[in-house]
Amino acid sequence: MTEKLRGIQAEDGGAVSAADIPKAVTAGRLLYADGASQVFTIDGRTTYSERGGDSAGEWSVDDDGRFCSFWPPSYRACYALRWMVEGTRIVGLRFTGFMDGVTFEGRYE
């Protein structure tokens, strides 16, 4: 578990609270099953990397406490975030799109 998450009580599949979203997404590089990775910074920026290319975007927590991302010029999406926990260790995040219901998982590097 990354240091940024120390003290957070989480269970596998439990919702990430709005207050914990910034810590959760910036705790470390996330690796996805397809080999892509993503880094979120505390200032609201994100970089998604796959197959040697990078894409820059932005992230935020909206007024309803949801994690949202923006990819210029016009793609916006919001997700429910859930913890991935193995034993007592937080190992990643599950993102489920509010519009399409698609879920993907990112494991902390």
C-alpha positions in Angstrom: 0.0 0.0 0.0 1.2 3.5 -0.8 1.9 5.9 2.0 -0.8 8.3 0.9 -3.4 5.7 1.7 -2.2 4.9 5.2 -5.0 5.2 7.7 -7.8 4.7 5.2 -10.1 1.9 6.2 -11.2 0.2 3.0 -12.9 -3.0 2.0 -12.8 -4.6 -1.4 -15.6 -3.1 -3.5 -16.3 -0.4 -1.0 -17.0 3.1 -2.4 -14.2 5.6 -2.3 -15.6 8.6 -0.4 -15.5 12.0 -2.1 -13.0 13.2 0.5 -10.7 10.3 -0.3 -10.8 10.5 -4.1 -7.8 12.9 -4.3 -5.7 10.6 -2.2 -6.9 7.5 -4.0 -6.1 8.7 -7.5 -2.8 10.4 -6.7 -1.5 7.6 -4.5 0.5 6.1 -7.3 0.7 5.1 -11.0 -2.2 2.9 -12.0 -1.6 0.0 -14.3 -4.5 -1.4 -16.4 -5.0 -5.0 -17.7 -4.4 -3.9 -21.3 -0.9 -2.6 -20.4 -1.8 1.1 -20.3 -0.9 3.2 -17.3 -2.1 6.5 -15.8 -0.8 9.1 -13.4 -2.9 11.7 -11.6 -1.4 14.7 -10.0 -2.9 16.7 -7.1 -3.3 19.8 -9.3 -6.0 18.0 -11.3 -3.9 16.8 -14.3 -3.6 13.3 -15.6 -1.5 11.5 -18.2 -2.7 8.2 -19.8 0.0 6.2 -21.5 -0.4 3.3 -23.9 1.7 1.8 -26.6 4.4 4.5 -26.3 2.0 7.4 -26.6 0.7 9.8 -23.9 -2.6 11.6 -23.6 -3.0 14.6 -21.3 -6.3 15.3 -19.5 -7.8 16.7 -16.3 -9.6 15.2 -13.4 -11.8 16.6 -10.6 -14.4 15.8 -8.0 -17.8 17.2 -9.0 -20.4 18.9 -6.8 -22.1 15.4 -6.3 -18.8 13.9 -5.0 -18.1 11.9 -8.2 -14.7 11.4 -9.9 -14.8 13.0 -13.3 -12.3 13.3 -16.2 -11.9 15.6 -19.1 -10.0 14.8 -22.3 -9.6 17.8 -24.7 -11.2 18.8 -26.8 -14.6 17.6 -25.6 -14.7 14.1 -23.9 -16.1 14.2 -20.3 -17.0 11.2 -18.2 -17.7 10.6 -14.5 -17.1 7.4 -12.6 -18.0 5.6 -9.4 -14.7 4.7 -7.7 -14.4 1.5 -5.6 -11.5 0.2 -3.7 -9.6 -3.0 -4.7 -8.4 -4.6 -1.5 -6.5 -7.9 -1.1 -6.3 -9.0 2.5 -5.9 -5.7 4.3 -3.9 -4.0 1.6 -5.4 -1.5 -0.9 -4.1 -2.6 -4.3 -6.0 -0.4 -6.7 -9.2 1.2 -7.9 -12.3 0.1 -9.9 -13.8 2.8 -12.1 -17.4 2.3 -13.3 -18.8 4.8 -15.8 -22.1 6.4 -14.8 -23.2 6.7 -18.4 -22.3 3.3 -19.8 -21.7 1.1 -16.7 -18.4 -0.2 -18.0 -15.9 -1.1 -15.3 -12.1 -1.1 -15.5 -9.5 -1.7 -12.9 -6.2 0.0 -12.2 -3.7 -1.5 -9.9 -1.1 0.6 -8.0 2.4 0.1 -9.4 
